[in-house]
Structures are given as C-alpha cells and as structure tokens.
C-alpha cells in the first residue's frame, strides 16, 4: 500500500513499530482487561446495567 507506515516515516526504520509489536500490545491489552474483570468481577453491575429491564414507574 502506498500509505502504509506513513504515520511513522519520521522514525528510523529500526525504531518503527513492526506488526509483531502491535500484536503484542493488543495481546497485553486483552490480558490486562481479562485480569481486571477477574479481580473486580462486576457481573451483578453488568447484569443490572445491560440485561435487566428498568422497572416502570407509575
């Protein structure tokens, strides 16, 4: 592609992020998110917020 890597043209070729760097960052993000959900365990809040219908006020 012509525009591929255009964002990082100012960096030397050895310092430009490689696809494996981006993949590793995404993997660490998933791992960190999974760990946070495991530690916090917000399942009751998620259930109340997204899955239960709000009670109709009369």
N, C-alpha and C positions, 0 to 999 in steps of 0.2 A: 504494500500500500504506500501511496505517496506521503500521506500524513502520519504514518506510523512512527512513533517516537519523536514527533516534532516538539512535544512538550519538554523533552529532556535534551534537546540539541545543545544547550549551553553547557552541559556536563561533558566531561571527558568520557570516551566510550567505556572505560573500565568502571566508572562510577555510576553509569546509567543503570536503573533498575532492570533486572532481567525477568523474564516470565516466571522463573522459579522463585524469585524474591516476592513477587505479587502473590503467587500461590501459597507461599509460606505465611505471608501476612494474613491472608484470608483464613488459612487453617488455624493460626493462633487466635484470630478473632472468634472463630467458631468455638474453639476450645475454651476461651475466656468466657464467652456467653453461656456455654453449657455449664461451666463451673459456677458462674454466678447464679444461674437458675437452680442448680443443685443445692447451693449453700442457702439461698434465700427461700426457695420453694414457695413462690407466690401463687399457688394453684387456686386457693379459695378466692383471692382477689381477681385472678383471671376469669374464673368461673362467674363471679358476680358481675364483672365488668362487661364481658363479651358474650356470655351464653345465656344468662338468665334474662327473662323479660322484666322490665321495670313494672312495679306494682302500679295499677291505675289508681290515681287519687280521685275521690268522689267529692 
